[in-house]
Amino acid sequence: MKTFTAVIQKDEDMYVAKCSEVGTVSQGSTIDEAIANLKEATELYLEEFPLKETKHPILTTFEVA
């Protein structure tokens, strides 16, 4: 079992979920659906392209004027 990061953005009427460690992207009409779809997409991707090492991104915020 591996842990990955999901970044979720609202895009009009859908939520878009992205996994930066793998590069997979999915969407759903709710946050939970977007995460579930991202999990499935990531699992399918990793079946074909296994990761040798997982590096977690650094997540932060910043302000611009």
PDBQT receptor file of N, H, CA, C and O in Angstrom, charges set to zero:
ATOM      1  N   MET A   1       0.845  -1.172   0.000  1.00  0.00    +0.000 N 
ATOM      2  CA  MET A   1       0.000   0.000   0.000  1.00  0.00    +0.000 C 
ATOM      3  C   MET A   1       0.891   1.235   0.000  1.00  0.00    +0.000 C 
ATOM      4  O   MET A   1       1.787   1.358   0.835  1.00  0.00    +0.000 OA
ATOM      5  N   LYS A   2       0.645   2.157  -0.941  1.00  0.00    +0.000 N 
ATOM      6  H   LYS A   2      -0.082   2.058  -1.619  1.00  0.00    +0.000 HD
ATOM      7  CA  LYS A   2       1.405   3.399  -1.032  1.00  0.00    +0.000 C 
ATOM      8  C   LYS A   2       0.451   4.579  -0.879  1.00  0.00    +0.000 C 
ATOM      9  O   LYS A   2      -0.728   4.486  -1.219  1.00  0.00    +0.000 OA
ATOM     10  N   THR A   3       0.967   5.668  -0.373  1.00  0.00    +0.000 N 
ATOM     11  H   THR A   3       1.925   5.743  -0.097  1.00  0.00    +0.000 HD
ATOM     12  CA  THR A   3       0.186   6.886  -0.199  1.00  0.00    +0.000 C 
ATOM     13  C   THR A   3       0.614   7.902  -1.242  1.00  0.00    +0.000 C 
ATOM     14  O   THR A   3       1.806   8.127  -1.449  1.00  0.00    +0.000 OA
ATOM     15  N   PHE A   4      -0.367   8.516  -1.899  1.00  0.00    +0.000 N 
ATOM     16  H   PHE A   4      -1.336   8.333  -1.730  1.00  0.00    +0.000 HD
ATOM     17  CA  PHE A   4      -0.116   9.535  -2.911  1.00  0.00    +0.000 C 
ATOM     18  C   PHE A   4      -0.867  10.810  -2.557  1.00  0.00    +0.000 C 
ATOM     19  O   PHE A   4      -1.751  10.802  -1.700  1.00  0.00    +0.000 OA
ATOM     20  N   THR A   5      -0.516  11.892  -3.214  1.00  0.00    +0.000 N 
ATOM     21  H   THR A   5       0.201  11.899  -3.911  1.00  0.00    +0.000 HD
ATOM     22  CA  THR A   5      -1.127  13.192  -2.987  1.00  0.00    +0.000 C 
ATOM     23  C   THR A   5      -2.122  13.516  -4.096  1.00  0.00    +0.000 C 
ATOM     24  O   THR A   5      -1.831  13.324  -5.276  1.00  0.00    +0.000 OA
ATOM     25  N   ALA A   6      -3.292  14.006  -3.711  1.00  0.00    +0.000 N 
ATOM     26  H   ALA A   6      -3.529  14.162  -2.752  1.00  0.00    +0.000 HD
ATOM     27  CA  ALA A   6      -4.292  14.451  -4.687  1.00  0.00    +0.000 C 
ATOM     28  C   ALA A   6      -4.494  15.956  -4.530  1.00  0.00    +0.000 C 
ATOM     29  O   ALA A   6      -4.725  16.447  -3.425  1.00  0.00    +0.000 OA
ATOM     30  N   VAL A   7      -4.404  16.677  -5.635  1.00  0.00    +0.000 N 
ATOM     31  H   VAL A   7      -4.216  16.278  -6.533  1.00  0.00    +0.000 HD
ATOM     32  CA  VAL A   7      -4.716  18.105  -5.671  1.00  0.00    +0.000 C 
ATOM     33  C   VAL A   7      -6.034  18.229  -6.423  1.00  0.00    +0.000 C 
ATOM     34  O   VAL A   7      -6.159  17.753  -7.552  1.00  0.00    +0.000 OA
ATOM     35  N   ILE A   8      -7.013  18.867  -5.797  1.00  0.00    +0.000 N 
ATOM     36  H   ILE A   8      -6.911  19.253  -4.880  1.00  0.00    +0.000 HD
ATOM     37  CA  ILE A   8      -8.356  18.929  -6.367  1.00  0.00    +0.000 C 
ATOM     38  C   ILE A   8      -8.730  20.381  -6.637  1.00  0.00    +0.000 C 
ATOM     39  O   ILE A   8      -8.553  21.254  -5.787  1.00  0.00    +0.000 OA
ATOM     40  N   GLN A   9      -9.250  20.622  -7.838  1.00  0.00    +0.000 N 
ATOM     41  H   GLN A   9      -9.394  19.913  -8.529  1.00  0.00    +0.000 HD
ATOM     42  CA  GLN A   9      -9.709  21.950  -8.225  1.00  0.00    +0.000 C 
ATOM     43  C   GLN A   9     -11.119  21.853  -8.774  1.00  0.00    +0.000 C 
ATOM     44  O   GLN A   9     -11.474  20.878  -9.436  1.00  0.00    +0.000 OA
ATOM     45  N   LYS A  10     -11.916  22.865  -8.497  1.00  0.00    +0.000 N 
ATOM     46  H   LYS A  10     -11.628  23.657  -7.959  1.00  0.00    +0.000 HD
ATOM     47  CA  LYS A  10     -13.264  22.952  -9.054  1.00  0.00    +0.000 C 
ATOM     48  C   LYS A  10     -13.150  23.560 -10.440  1.00  0.00    +0.000 C 
ATOM     49  O   LYS A  10     -12.563  24.630 -10.603  1.00  0.00    +0.000 OA
ATOM     50  N   ASP A  11     -13.706  22.888 -11.440  1.00  0.00    +0.000 N 
ATOM     51  H   ASP A  11     -14.183  22.019 -11.307  1.00  0.00    +0.000 HD
ATOM     52  CA  ASP A  11     -13.661  23.355 -12.829  1.00  0.00    +0.000 C 
ATOM     53  C   ASP A  11     -15.088  23.390 -13.350  1.00  0.00    +0.000 C 
ATOM     54  O   ASP A  11     -15.607  22.380 -13.825  1.00  0.00    +0.000 OA
ATOM     55  N   GLU A  12     -15.719  24.553 -13.260  1.00  0.00    +0.000 N 
ATOM     56  H   GLU A  12     -15.297  25.373 -12.875  1.00  0.00    +0.000 HD
ATOM     57  CA  GLU A  12     -17.126  24.745 -13.626  1.00  0.00    +0.000 C 
ATOM     58  C   GLU A  12     -17.998  23.782 -12.833  1.00  0.00    +0.000 C 
ATOM     59  O   GLU A  12     -18.190  23.996 -11.636  1.00  0.00    +0.000 OA
ATOM     60  N   ASP A  13     -18.535  22.729 -13.446  1.00  0.00    +0.000 N 
ATOM     61  H   ASP A  13     -18.379  22.555 -14.418  1.00  0.00    +0.000 HD
ATOM     62  CA  ASP A  13     -19.451  21.838 -12.725  1.00  0.00    +0.000 C 
ATOM     63  C   ASP A  13     -18.806  20.515 -12.317  1.00  0.00    +0.000 C 
ATOM     64  O   ASP A  13     -19.506  19.619 -11.845  1.00  0.00    +0.000 OA
ATOM     65  N   MET A  14     -17.506  20.371 -12.487  1.00  0.00    +0.000 N 
ATOM     66  H   MET A  14     -16.937  21.099 -12.871  1.00  0.00    +0.000 HD
ATOM     67  CA  MET A  14     -16.797  19.137 -12.144  1.00  0.00    +0.000 C 
ATOM     68  C   MET A  14     -15.609  19.445 -11.229  1.00  0.00    +0.000 C 
ATOM     69  O   MET A  14     -15.093  20.563 -11.211  1.00  0.00    +0.000 OA
ATOM     70  N   TYR A  15     -15.192  18.442 -10.480  1.00  0.00    +0.000 N 
ATOM     71  H   TYR A  15     -15.611  17.534 -10.494  1.00  0.00    +0.000 HD
ATOM     72  CA  TYR A  15     -13.961  18.525  -9.695  1.00  0.00    +0.000 C 
ATOM     73  C   TYR A  15     -12.886  17.747 -10.438  1.00  0.00    +0.000 C 
ATOM     74  O   TYR A  15     -13.119  16.623 -10.883  1.00  0.00    +0.000 OA
ATOM     75  N   VAL A  16     -11.715  18.343 -10.571  1.00  0.00    +0.000 N 
ATOM     76  H   VAL A  16     -11.525  19.256 -10.210  1.00  0.00    +0.000 HD
ATOM     77  CA  VAL A  16     -10.587  17.705 -11.253  1.00  0.00    +0.000 C 
ATOM     78  C   VAL A  16      -9.555  17.353 -10.192  1.00  0.00    +0.000 C 
ATOM     79  O   VAL A  16      -9.126  18.207  -9.417  1.00  0.00    +0.000 OA
ATOM     80  N   ALA A  17      -9.160  16.076 -10.169  1.00  0.00    +0.000 N 
ATOM     81  H   ALA A  17      -9.508  15.382 -10.799  1.00  0.00    +0.000 HD
ATOM     82  CA  ALA A  17      -8.173  15.591  -9.198  1.00  0.00    +0.000 C 
ATOM     83  C   ALA A  17      -6.912  15.179  -9.937  1.00  0.00    +0.000 C 
ATOM     84  O   ALA A  17      -6.970  14.489 -10.954  1.00  0.00    +0.000 OA
ATOM     85  N   LYS A  18      -5.764  15.615  -9.407  1.00  0.00    +0.000 N 
ATOM     86  H   LYS A  18      -5.718  16.176  -8.581  1.00  0.00    +0.000 HD
ATOM     87  CA  LYS A  18      -4.471  15.315 -10.032  1.00  0.00    +0.000 C 
ATOM     88  C   LYS A  18      -3.543  14.677  -9.001  1.00  0.00    +0.000 C 
ATOM     89  O   LYS A  18      -3.505  15.092  -7.843  1.00  0.00    +0.000 OA
ATOM     90  N   CYS A  19      -2.803  13.672  -9.432  1.00  0.00    +0.000 N 
ATOM     91  H   CYS A  19      -2.833  13.334 -10.373  1.00  0.00    +0.000 HD
ATOM     92  CA  CYS A  19      -1.779  13.040  -8.597  1.00  0.00    +0.000 C 
ATOM     93  C   CYS A  19      -0.423  13.445  -9.153  1.00  0.00    +0.000 C 
ATOM     94  O   CYS A  19      -0.019  12.977 -10.218  1.00  0.00    +0.000 OA
ATOM     95  N   SER A  20       0.279  14.311  -8.439  1.00  0.00    +0.000 N 
ATOM     96  H   SER A  20      -0.048  14.691  -7.574  1.00  0.00    +0.000 HD
ATOM     97  CA  SER A  20       1.538  14.843  -8.967  1.00  0.00    +0.000 C 
ATOM     98  C   SER A  20       2.666  13.815  -8.959  1.00  0.00    +0.000 C 
ATOM     99  O   SER A  20       3.584  13.918  -9.773  1.00  0.00    +0.000 OA
ATOM    100  N   GLU A  21       2.626  12.826  -8.064  1.00  0.00    +0.000 N 
ATOM    101  H   GLU A  21       1.880  12.742  -7.403  1.00  0.00    +0.000 HD
ATOM    102  CA  GLU A  21       3.687  11.831  -8.031  1.00  0.00    +0.000 C 
ATOM    103  C   GLU A  21       3.680  10.946  -9.277  1.00  0.00    +0.000 C 
ATOM    104  O   GLU A  21       4.735  10.529  -9.755  1.00  0.00    +0.000 OA
ATOM    105  N   VAL A  22       2.476  10.660  -9.803  1.00  0.00    +0.000 N 
ATOM    106  H   VAL A  22       1.619  10.998  -9.414  1.00  0.00    +0.000 HD
ATOM    107  CA  VAL A  22       2.341   9.739 -10.932  1.00  0.00    +0.000 C 
ATOM    108  C   VAL A  22       2.008  10.480 -12.225  1.00  0.00    +0.000 C 
ATOM    109  O   VAL A  22       2.413  10.057 -13.308  1.00  0.00    +0.000 OA
ATOM    110  N   GLY A  23       1.277  11.575 -12.113  1.00  0.00    +0.000 N 
ATOM    111  H   GLY A  23       0.948  11.918 -11.233  1.00  0.00    +0.000 HD
ATOM    112  CA  GLY A  23       0.863  12.330 -13.292  1.00  0.00    +0.000 C 
ATOM    113  C   GLY A  23      -0.531  11.982 -13.770  1.00  0.00    +0.000 C 
ATOM    114  O   GLY A  23      -0.946  12.426 -14.841  1.00  0.00    +0.000 OA
ATOM    115  N   THR A  24      -1.267  11.191 -12.991  1.00  0.00    +0.000 N 
ATOM    116  H   THR A  24      -0.930  10.830 -12.121  1.00  0.00    +0.000 HD
ATOM    117  CA  THR A  24      -2.626  10.834 -13.385  1.00  0.00    +0.000 C 
ATOM    118  C   THR A  24      -3.592  11.951 -13.039  1.00  0.00    +0.000 C 
ATOM    119  O   THR A  24      -3.380  12.705 -12.089  1.00  0.00    +0.000 OA
ATOM    120  N   VAL A  25      -4.663  12.048 -13.827  1.00  0.00    +0.000 N 
ATOM    121  H   VAL A  25      -4.835  11.435 -14.599  1.00  0.00    +0.000 HD
ATOM    122  CA  VAL A  25      -5.687  13.070 -13.651  1.00  0.00    +0.000 C 
ATOM    123  C   VAL A  25      -7.035  12.411 -13.867  1.00  0.00    +0.000 C 
ATOM    124  O   VAL A  25      -7.182  11.553 -14.738  1.00  0.00    +0.000 OA
ATOM    125  N   SER A  26      -8.026  12.813 -13.071  1.00  0.00    +0.000 N 
ATOM    126  H   SER A  26      -7.907  13.510 -12.364  1.00  0.00    +0.000 HD
ATOM    127  CA  SER A  26      -9.383  12.329 -13.262  1.00  0.00    +0.000 C 
ATOM    128  C   SER A  26     -10.347  13.404 -12.793  1.00  0.00    +0.000 C 
ATOM    129  O   SER A  26      -9.929  14.464 -12.327  1.00  0.00    +0.000 OA
ATOM    130  N   GLN A  27     -11.640  13.127 -12.920  1.00  0.00    +0.000 N 
ATOM    131  H   GLN A  27     -11.980  12.266 -13.299  1.00  0.00    +0.000 HD
ATOM    132  CA  GLN A  27     -12.638  14.108 -12.513  1.00  0.00    +0.000 C 
ATOM    133  C   GLN A  27     -13.872  13.407 -11.984  1.00  0.00    +0.000 C 
ATOM    134  O   GLN A  27     -14.042  12.200 -12.152  1.00  0.00    +0.000 OA
ATOM    135  N   GLY A  28     -14.741  14.194 -11.334  1.00  0.00    +0.000 N 
ATOM    136  H   GLY A  28     -14.603  15.175 -11.197  1.00  0.00    +0.000 HD
ATOM    137  CA  GLY A  28     -15.999  13.680 -10.831  1.00  0.00    +0.000 C 
ATOM    138  C   GLY A  28     -16.923  14.820 -10.498  1.00  0.00    +0.000 C 
ATOM    139  O   GLY A  28     -16.494  15.971 -10.415  1.00  0.00    +0.000 OA
ATOM    140  N   SER A  29     -18.187  14.511 -10.307  1.00  0.00    +0.000 N 
ATOM    141  H   SER A  29     -18.535  13.576 -10.375  1.00  0.00    +0.000 HD
ATOM    142  CA  SER A  29     -19.155  15.564  -9.994  1.00  0.00    +0.000 C 
ATOM    143  C   SER A  29     -19.097  15.964  -8.528  1.00  0.00    +0.000 C 
ATOM    144  O   SER A  29     -19.628  17.009  -8.154  1.00  0.00    +0.000 OA
ATOM    145  N   THR A  30     -18.451  15.136  -7.680  1.00  0.00    +0.000 N 
ATOM    146  H   THR A  30     -18.019  14.287  -7.984  1.00  0.00    +0.000 HD
ATOM    147  CA  THR A  30     -18.197  15.476  -6.281  1.00  0.00    +0.000 C 
ATOM    148  C   THR A  30     -16.719  15.254  -5.995  1.00  0.00    +0.000 C 
ATOM    149  O   THR A  30     -16.010  14.622  -6.779  1.00  0.00    +0.000 OA
ATOM    150  N   ILE A  31     -16.263  15.784  -4.859  1.00  0.00    +0.000 N 
ATOM    151  H   ILE A  31     -16.839  16.297  -4.222  1.00  0.00    +0.000 HD
ATOM    152  CA  ILE A  31     -14.868  15.574  -4.473  1.00  0.00    +0.000 C 
ATOM    153  C   ILE A  31     -14.602  14.087  -4.259  1.00  0.00    +0.000 C 
ATOM    154  O   ILE A  31     -13.590  13.562  -4.723  1.00  0.00    +0.000 OA
ATOM    155  N   ASP A  32     -15.502  13.411  -3.562  1.00  0.00    +0.000 N 
ATOM    156  H   ASP A  32     -16.325  13.837  -3.184  1.00  0.00    +0.000 HD
ATOM    157  CA  ASP A  32     -15.320  11.975  -3.309  1.00  0.00    +0.000 C 
ATOM    158  C   ASP A  32     -15.262  11.171  -4.600  1.00  0.00    +0.000 C 
ATOM    159  O   ASP A  32     -14.461  10.244  -4.725  1.00  0.00    +0.000 OA
ATOM    160  N   GLU A  33     -16.108  11.526  -5.555  1.00  0.00    +0.000 N 
ATOM    161  H   GLU A  33     -16.758  12.279  -5.453  1.00  0.00    +0.000 HD
ATOM    162  CA  GLU A  33     -16.107  10.826  -6.845  1.00  0.00    +0.000 C 
ATOM    163  C   GLU A  33     -14.812  11.095  -7.606  1.00  0.00    +0.000 C 
ATOM    164  O   GLU A  33     -14.255  10.189  -8.226  1.00  0.00    +0.000 OA
ATOM    165  N   ALA A  34     -14.336  12.330  -7.562  1.00  0.00    +0.000 N 
ATOM    166  H   ALA A  34     -14.789  13.066  -7.058  1.00  0.00    +0.000 HD
ATOM    167  CA  ALA A  34     -13.081  12.670  -8.244  1.00  0.00    +0.000 C 
ATOM    168  C   ALA A  34     -11.918  11.892  -7.642  1.00  0.00    +0.000 C 
ATOM    169  O   ALA A  34     -11.052  11.413  -8.374  1.00  0.00    +0.000 OA
ATOM    170  N   ILE A  35     -11.888  11.762  -6.314  1.00  0.00    +0.000 N 
ATOM    171  H   ILE A  35     -12.592  12.151  -5.720  1.00  0.00    +0.000 HD
ATOM    172  CA  ILE A  35     -10.816  11.016  -5.656  1.00  0.00    +0.000 C 
ATOM    173  C   ILE A  35     -10.915   9.530  -5.987  1.00  0.00    +0.000 C 
ATOM    174  O   ILE A  35      -9.902   8.888  -6.268  1.00  0.00    +0.000 OA
ATOM    175  N   ALA A  36     -12.121   8.983  -5.957  1.00  0.00    +0.000 N 
ATOM    176  H   ALA A  36     -12.943   9.504  -5.729  1.00  0.00    +0.000 HD
ATOM    177  CA  ALA A  36     -12.309   7.566  -6.298  1.00  0.00    +0.000 C 
ATOM    178  C   ALA A  36     -11.868   7.290  -7.731  1.00  0.00    +0.000 C 
ATOM    179  O   ALA A  36     -11.213   6.282  -7.997  1.00  0.00    +0.000 OA
ATOM    180  N   ASN A  37     -12.223   8.180  -8.651  1.00  0.00    +0.000 N 
ATOM    181  H   ASN A  37     -12.754   8.999  -8.435  1.00  0.00    +0.000 HD
ATOM    182  CA  ASN A  37     -11.822   8.016 -10.051  1.00  0.00    +0.000 C 
ATOM    183  C   ASN A  37     -10.307   8.156 -10.216  1.00  0.00    +0.000 C 
ATOM    184  O   ASN A  37      -9.696   7.448 -11.016  1.00  0.00    +0.000 OA
ATOM    185  N   LEU A  38      -9.708   9.073  -9.455  1.00  0.00    +0.000 N 
ATOM    186  H   LEU A  38     -10.204   9.649  -8.805  1.00  0.00    +0.000 HD
ATOM    187  CA  LEU A  38      -8.254   9.247  -9.496  1.00  0.00    +0.000 C 
ATOM    188  C   LEU A  38      -7.555   8.008  -8.945  1.00  0.00    +0.000 C 
ATOM    189  O   LEU A  38      -6.543   7.571  -9.493  1.00  0.00    +0.000 OA
ATOM    190  N   LYS A  39      -8.088   7.444  -7.871  1.00  0.00    +0.000 N 
ATOM    191  H   LYS A  39      -8.910   7.799  -7.427  1.00  0.00    +0.000 HD
ATOM    192  CA  LYS A  39      -7.519   6.221  -7.307  1.00  0.00    +0.000 C 
ATOM    193  C   LYS A  39      -7.547   5.093  -8.338  1.00  0.00    +0.000 C 
ATOM    194  O   LYS A  39      -6.555   4.390  -8.524  1.00  0.00    +0.000 OA
ATOM    195  N   GLU A  40      -8.681   4.928  -8.998  1.00  0.00    +0.000 N 
ATOM    196  H   GLU A  40      -9.487   5.500  -8.847  1.00  0.00    +0.000 HD
ATOM    197  CA  GLU A  40      -8.793   3.879 -10.019  1.00  0.00    +0.000 C 
ATOM    198  C   GLU A  40      -7.827   4.126 -11.175  1.00  0.00    +0.000 C 
ATOM    199  O   GLU A  40      -7.154   3.201 -11.629  1.00  0.00    +0.000 OA
ATOM    200  N   ALA A  41      -7.755   5.365 -11.650  1.00  0.00    +0.000 N 
ATOM    201  H   ALA A  41      -8.301   6.116 -11.280  1.00  0.00    +0.000 HD
ATOM    202  CA  ALA A  41      -6.855   5.699 -12.754  1.00  0.00    +0.000 C 
ATOM    203  C   ALA A  41      -5.400   5.456 -12.360  1.00  0.00    +0.000 C 
ATOM    204  O   ALA A  41      -4.611   4.965 -13.167  1.00  0.00    +0.000 OA
ATOM    205  N   THR A  42      -5.048   5.794 -11.136  1.00  0.00    +0.000 N 
ATOM    206  H   THR A  42      -5.690   6.192 -10.480  1.00  0.00    +0.000 HD
ATOM    207  CA  THR A  42      -3.683   5.616 -10.660  1.00  0.00    +0.000 C 
ATOM    208  C   THR A  42      -3.341   4.134 -10.526  1.00  0.00    +0.000 C 
ATOM    209  O   THR A  42      -2.249   3.710 -10.903  1.00  0.00    +0.000 OA
ATOM    210  N   GLU A  43      -4.279   3.345  -9.985  1.00  0.00    +0.000 N 
ATOM    211  H   GLU A  43      -5.166   3.689  -9.679  1.00  0.00    +0.000 HD
ATOM    212  CA  GLU A  43      -4.052   1.905  -9.870  1.00  0.00    +0.000 C 
ATOM    213  C   GLU A  43      -3.839   1.269 -11.244  1.00  0.00    +0.000 C 
ATOM    214  O   GLU A  43      -2.940   0.445 -11.414  1.00  0.00    +0.000 OA
ATOM    215  N   LEU A  44      -4.656   1.647 -12.214  1.00  0.00    +0.000 N 
ATOM    216  H   LEU A  44      -5.386   2.316 -12.075  1.00  0.00    +0.000 HD
ATOM    217  CA  LEU A  44      -4.514   1.107 -13.568  1.00  0.00    +0.000 C 
ATOM    218  C   LEU A  44      -3.181   1.526 -14.189  1.00  0.00    +0.000 C 
ATOM    219  O   LEU A  44      -2.513   0.723 -14.841  1.00  0.00    +0.000 OA
ATOM    220  N   TYR A  45      -2.804   2.779 -13.984  1.00  0.00    +0.000 N 
ATOM    221  H   TYR A  45      -3.347   3.431 -13.455  1.00  0.00    +0.000 HD
ATOM    222  CA  TYR A  45      -1.531   3.270 -14.507  1.00  0.00    +0.000 C 
ATOM    223  C   TYR A  45      -0.357   2.489 -13.914  1.00  0.00    +0.000 C 
ATOM    224  O   TYR A  45       0.564   2.094 -14.628  1.00  0.00    +0.000 OA
ATOM    225  N   LEU A  46      -0.405   2.273 -12.587  1.00  0.00    +0.000 N 
ATOM    226  H   LEU A  46      -1.153   2.595 -12.006  1.00  0.00    +0.000 HD
ATOM    227  CA  LEU A  46       0.699   1.611 -11.913  1.00  0.00    +0.000 C 
ATOM    228  C   LEU A  46       0.807   0.135 -12.271  1.00  0.00    +0.000 C 
ATOM    229  O   LEU A  46       1.880  -0.454 -12.140  1.00  0.00    +0.000 OA
ATOM    230  N   GLU A  47      -0.288  -0.470 -12.721  1.00  0.00    +0.000 N 
ATOM    231  H   GLU A  47      -1.160   0.009 -12.827  1.00  0.00    +0.000 HD
ATOM    232  CA  GLU A  47      -0.212  -1.848 -13.212  1.00  0.00    +0.000 C 
ATOM    233  C   GLU A  47       0.683  -1.932 -14.447  1.00  0.00    +0.000 C 
ATOM    234  O   GLU A  47       1.417  -2.905 -14.623  1.00  0.00    +0.000 OA
ATOM    235  N   GLU A  48       0.619  -0.924 -15.287  1.00  0.00    +0.000 N 
ATOM    236  H   GLU A  48       0.023  -0.134 -15.145  1.00  0.00    +0.000 HD
ATOM    237  CA  GLU A  48       1.415  -0.888 -16.519  1.00  0.00    +0.000 C 
ATOM    238  C   GLU A  48       2.798  -0.287 -16.313  1.00  0.00    +0.000 C 
ATOM    239  O   GLU A  48       3.766  -0.719 -16.940  1.00  0.00    +0.000 OA
ATOM    240  N   PHE A  49       2.894   0.711 -15.436  1.00  0.00    +0.000 N 
ATOM    241  H   PHE A  49       2.108   1.062 -14.927  1.00  0.00    +0.000 HD
ATOM    242  CA  PHE A  49       4.145   1.439 -15.225  1.00  0.00    +0.000 C 
ATOM    243  C   PHE A  49       4.445   1.538 -13.729  1.00  0.00    +0.000 C 
ATOM    244  O   PHE A  49       4.222   2.588 -13.126  1.00  0.00    +0.000 OA
ATOM    245  N   PRO A  50       4.947   0.460 -13.124  1.00  0.00    +0.000 N 
ATOM    246  CA  PRO A  50       5.217   0.486 -11.678  1.00  0.00    +0.000 C 
ATOM    247  C   PRO A  50       6.278   1.531 -11.318  1.00  0.00    +0.000 C 
ATOM    248  O   PRO A  50       7.235   1.754 -12.060  1.00  0.00    +0.000 OA
ATOM    249  N   LEU A  51       6.082   2.157 -10.171  1.00  0.00    +0.000 N 
ATOM    250  H   LEU A  51       5.305   1.977  -9.568  1.00  0.00    +0.000 HD
ATOM    251  CA  LEU A  51       7.057   3.130  -9.675  1.00  0.00    +0.000 C 
ATOM    252  C   LEU A  51       8.133   2.407  -8.881  1.00  0.00    +0.000 C 
ATOM    253  O   LEU A  51       7.836   1.520  -8.082  1.00  0.00    +0.000 OA
ATOM    254  N   LYS A  52       9.374   2.789  -9.104  1.00  0.00    +0.000 N 
ATOM    255  H   LYS A  52       9.615   3.510  -9.753  1.00  0.00    +0.000 HD
ATOM    256  CA  LYS A  52      10.473   2.223  -8.335  1.00  0.00    +0.000 C 
ATOM    257  C   LYS A  52      10.605   2.933  -6.994  1.00  0.00    +0.000 C 
ATOM    258  O   LYS A  52      10.948   2.320  -5.983  1.00  0.00    +0.000 OA
ATOM    259  N   GLU A  53      10.329   4.226  -7.000  1.00  0.00    +0.000 N 
ATOM    260  H   GLU A  53      10.050   4.723  -7.821  1.00  0.00    +0.000 HD
ATOM    261  CA  GLU A  53      10.475   5.032  -5.800  1.00  0.00    +0.000 C 
ATOM    262  C   GLU A  53       9.410   6.117  -5.809  1.00  0.00    +0.000 C 
ATOM    263  O   GLU A  53       9.133   6.711  -6.851  1.00  0.00    +0.000 OA
ATOM    264  N   THR A  54       8.818   6.374  -4.664  1.00  0.00    +0.000 N 
ATOM    265  H   THR A  54       9.043   5.892  -3.818  1.00  0.00    +0.000 HD
ATOM    266  CA  THR A  54       7.805   7.425  -4.552  1.00  0.00    +0.000 C 
ATOM    267  C   THR A  54       8.383   8.584  -3.762  1.00  0.00    +0.000 C 
ATOM    268  O   THR A  54       8.820   8.418  -2.623  1.00  0.00    +0.000 OA
ATOM    269  N   LYS A  55       8.383   9.746  -4.369  1.00  0.00    +0.000 N 
ATOM    270  H   LYS A  55       8.028   9.880  -5.294  1.00  0.00    +0.000 HD
ATOM    271  CA  LYS A  55       8.815  10.954  -3.679  1.00  0.00    +0.000 C 
ATOM    272  C   LYS A  55       7.591  11.853  -3.527  1.00  0.00    +0.000 C 
ATOM    273  O   LYS A  55       6.905  12.159  -4.502  1.00  0.00    +0.000 OA
ATOM    274  N   HIS A  56       7.331  12.270  -2.294  1.00  0.00    +0.000 N 
ATOM    275  H   HIS A  56       7.889  12.021  -1.502  1.00  0.00    +0.000 HD
ATOM    276  CA  HIS A  56       6.180  13.116  -2.045  1.00  0.00    +0.000 C 
ATOM    277  C   HIS A  56       6.525  14.572  -2.343  1.00  0.00    +0.000 C 
ATOM    278  O   HIS A  56       7.609  15.045  -1.999  1.00  0.00    +0.000 OA
ATOM    279  N   PRO A  57       5.600  15.273  -2.982  1.00  0.00    +0.000 N 
ATOM    280  CA  PRO A  57       5.843  16.685  -3.279  1.00  0.00    +0.000 C 
ATOM    281  C   PRO A  57       5.762  17.526  -2.018  1.00  0.00    +0.000 C 
ATOM    282  O   PRO A  57       5.184  17.114  -1.012  1.00  0.00    +0.000 OA
ATOM    283  N   ILE A  58       6.344  18.696  -2.089  1.00  0.00    +0.000 N 
ATOM    284  H   ILE A  58       6.813  19.031  -2.906  1.00  0.00    +0.000 HD
ATOM    285  CA  ILE A  58       6.201  19.682  -1.021  1.00  0.00    +0.000 C 
ATOM    286  C   ILE A  58       5.032  20.572  -1.416  1.00  0.00    +0.000 C 
ATOM    287  O   ILE A  58       5.048  21.188  -2.482  1.00  0.00    +0.000 OA
ATOM    288  N   LEU A  59       4.034  20.638  -0.571  1.00  0.00    +0.000 N 
ATOM    289  H   LEU A  59       4.022  20.137   0.295  1.00  0.00    +0.000 HD
ATOM    290  CA  LEU A  59       2.832  21.416  -0.866  1.00  0.00    +0.000 C 
ATOM    291  C   LEU A  59       2.840  22.669  -0.001  1.00  0.00    +0.000 C 
ATOM    292  O   LEU A  59       2.940  22.593   1.224  1.00  0.00    +0.000 OA
ATOM    293  N   THR A  60       2.734  23.817  -0.652  1.00  0.00    +0.000 N 
ATOM    294  H   THR A  60       2.653  23.878  -1.647  1.00  0.00    +0.000 HD
ATOM    295  CA  THR A  60       2.742  25.094   0.066  1.00  0.00    +0.000 C 
ATOM    296  C   THR A  60       1.854  26.073  -0.665  1.00  0.00    +0.000 C 
ATOM    297  O   THR A  60       1.338  25.768  -1.741  1.00  0.00    +0.000 OA
ATOM    298  N   THR A  61       1.673  27.232  -0.100  1.00  0.00    +0.000 N 
ATOM    299  H   THR A  61       2.092  27.480   0.774  1.00  0.00    +0.000 HD
ATOM    300  CA  THR A  61       0.920  28.306  -0.749  1.00  0.00    +0.000 C 
ATOM    301  C   THR A  61       1.803  29.547  -0.806  1.00  0.00    +0.000 C 
ATOM    302  O   THR A  61       2.783  29.656  -0.068  1.00  0.00    +0.000 OA
ATOM    303  N   PHE A  62       1.452  30.479  -1.685  1.00  0.00    +0.000 N 
ATOM    304  H   PHE A  62       0.657  30.391  -2.285  1.00  0.00    +0.000 HD
ATOM    305  CA  PHE A  62       2.157  31.748  -1.769  1.00  0.00    +0.000 C 
ATOM    306  C   PHE A  62       1.196  32.804  -2.267  1.00  0.00    +0.000 C 
ATOM    307  O   PHE A  62       0.157  32.485  -2.844  1.00  0.00    +0.000 OA
ATOM    308  N   GLU A  63       1.536  34.049  -2.049  1.00  0.00    +0.000 N 
ATOM    309  H   GLU A  63       2.380  34.308  -1.580  1.00  0.00    +0.000 HD
ATOM    310  CA  GLU A  63       0.694  35.170  -2.448  1.00  0.00    +0.000 C 
ATOM    311  C   GLU A  63       1.367  35.994  -3.532  1.00  0.00    +0.000 C 
ATOM    312  O   GLU A  63       2.592  36.115  -3.565  1.00  0.00    +0.000 OA
ATOM    313  N   VAL A  64       0.565  36.554  -4.411  1.00  0.00    +0.000 N 
ATOM    314  H   VAL A  64      -0.429  36.455  -4.384  1.00  0.00    +0.000 HD
ATOM    315  CA  VAL A  64       1.057  37.497  -5.416  1.00  0.00    +0.000 C 
ATOM    316  C   VAL A  64       0.219  38.755  -5.344  1.00  0.00    +0.000 C 
ATOM    317  O   VAL A  64      -0.948  38.723  -4.953  1.00  0.00    +0.000 OA
ATOM    318  N   ALA A  65       0.824  39.852  -5.723  1.00  0.00    +0.000 N 
ATOM    319  H   ALA A  65       1.772  39.877  -6.041  1.00  0.00    +0.000 HD
ATOM    320  CA  ALA A  65       0.126  41.136  -5.665  1.00  0.00    +0.000 C 
ATOM    321  C   ALA A  65      -0.712  41.320  -6.914  1.00  0.00    +0.000 C 
ATOM    322  O   ALA A  65      -1.382  42.342  -7.063  1.00  0.00    +0.000 OA
TER     323      ALA A  65
